[in-house]
Amino acid sequence: MVFAGGTGNPYFSTDTAASLRAMEIKADAILKATKVDGIFSDDPVLVKDATMFDEISYMDVLRLGLRVMDATAIALCRENNLPIVIFNLNQRGNIQRVVMGERVGSLVNQG
């Protein structure tokens, strides 16, 4: 299943909505398509030598203040042990690769 859109509730981001829906349907993972290749130490558009994380824990995302998703969404995924895959939507074939289980982008998990 693919969900798009928010919850229609104030104070809940689309990231939190995705986390909630994923829990409800017992999803295997959240796949977040974005404009960069994964999760970086800094904004790779602004900081050319930003380091990409192939894999990172929920706690490290929160501790380092990485703004890949809002903290509530990350915490929900952590509490429910739901992996998050962050990948570049603009790279041709990435959606298929991610869905087929190939390692693309960055993986957020318990670490």
Phi, psi and omega in degrees: 000149175235129177246145175220144177111175182260191181268342186080010179251138178295151177075003177246118181282170175295331176296315179294320177300316178299318179297315179299312180296320179299320178295317183299322182265003181058048180295156177281333182192164168257131176251112181251109178274135182218189183263001177237169189288345182172212179263132182239160178295331177217171177297113184292343176287325182264327184244103187297331181260024176297143182264132177271139175265121174289323180213141182207150180277157176305314183298321179292323176301314180291314183298320182276354179067031180287128190263048180281327175211163179289157186300325179296316179297316179299315181297319177300316179295320178298313182297333182251009178052046180258113180296152177235130175247122179253124183214166183277116178291332186279353178270117184308130176090353184296320180300313180298316180299316180296313181297327179280359175092005177291152178281108180228138176072217183243144178249129174252126180207193182295337176078000000 
